[in-house]
Amino acid sequence: MRARLIIIIFFAVFAGSAYALGPHEVLVLVNEKSADSIEIAKEYVRLRNIPEKNVIRLNLPGTNSVPSLVVTSEDFTNFIWNPALKEMAIRGIDNHILAWIYSVDFPTTINFNPAFSIQGLTFLRNKLPDSDSVKKGTYISPLFAGPDNPAANAFSSQTFDVLKEWLDSDMPLPSMMLGYTGEGGNTKNTILQRIQTGVMADGITPEGNVYFITGADVRAKCREWQYPKVVKELRNLNVMAFITNSFPVGGQKIIGLMCGSAVVNPMQGENIYLPGSMADHLTSAAAIFGGSDQTKLTAWIEAGATASAGTVTEPFSIWTKFPCARFFTHYAVGCTMIESFYQSIRCPLQILLVGDPLVKPWAPKGEVVLTGLEKETFSGVVKVRAEVQGEQRNSYRKFMFLLDGKVVGHDKILELNTAGLSEGEHMVMAVAYKTGFVRNQVLGEKKIIIRK
């Protein structure tokens, strides 16, 4: 008698908000020698519904759980780049990964002349850049959406999957770091709290303000030309933004802040940094940990911000090396944190971006409901259908099915042949993509158990 296949629905998890960059499109890298790196990555993967197949543990050089902050490009190649690429190919996920996410306890800096960040070398897909273009900030990212100067026009916001379609093999590899716990860093608990509040921020359409702080400091002046146009763009999007020469006080609700100063106190003014907020202060040593009296980017995260940015070496006051003000425009039209960062940084080779890459406060809410898996027992081919529910549901026209993190279909109906599946747990995920340049996506997933 032919063996009977029994599929038991174990539980269902539905995403309650739309993604731009989706959880199936990111790779999470973990330092397997570090208990903090493992714990933080595990919690992030759980909260963000990232497939387990998209998590790779790396054996970094040295005997300590915390590696050196500065490594050679050879060590990056041998211990991070090559092992990650090899494992992605083995798992069959390399064709749809659009960004990397580093957990804690990773190097921050690549020893070069001049030095650049681990995220800079990741962005360049491990191809060493021209030294002069790094030093002078003249490298132009293909993801940068402008403008280049006060008279130039800017480009529309786009999500990474749309940019990938335009750029094809020239698409760089953006990345972020979930946190930094070393000297001058945040505690594990603080990082976990920011991740949790970042997830809570998805789709809430925050009512907080964006502040652009001007001043006589060259650090403040180099981005000043960007502010007036962005304030207008944000107000057209119903986001309140202000240009001011003083730090906000009086318990203001802050969703974004940009200033320029070597030393700042993010906690002054008794303000509230809302879930999903980003703040930075454009200074030379914000990501040079352990060696300077300048305020670190981690001070913003300690104060409540979900993400911040700083350079790993002396960048000079070159605005191209830092997020420009249009970060908040990209963010306010529905892009994720990481998509907003990389569309706003013209030369992202010395920057360290820290926080939750997938937070998306302005993305519409919605979910994918899977039908066809309601029964407890199945045999042969199972037909699974994906339906979008929630805001703007009729705008979701493109669908994708994944089984255990691997793409298995590109329609809203999947004919799942159970005969080729092993016994045990499997995860079915369906993703629906919205039309437009900012291609928000919603997902639904169900875990199944197969017995033969």
Secondary structure, DSSP 8 states (H G I E B T S, - for coil): -----EEEEEEEEE--S-BSS-GGGEEEEEETT-HHHHHHHHHHHHHTT--GGGEEEE--SSSSSS--SEE-HHHHIIIIIHHHHHHHHHHT-TTT--EEEE-SS---EE--SS-EEHHHHHHTTT----HHHHHHT----TT----SSTTS-------HHHHHHHHGGG----EEES---STT---HHHHHHHHHHHHHTTT-----EEEEE--SSHHHHTTGGGHHHHHHHHHHTT--EEEESS---SS-EEEEEE---SS--TTGGG-EEEEEEEEE---TTTT-TTS-SS--THHHHHHT-SEEEEESS---S-GGGS--TTHHHHHHTT--HHHHHHHH-S-TTSEEEEE-TT--TTS--EEEEEES--SS---SEEEEEEEEEETTGGGEEEEEEEETTEEEESSSEEEEEGGG--SEEEEEEEEEEESSSS--EEEEEEEEEEE-
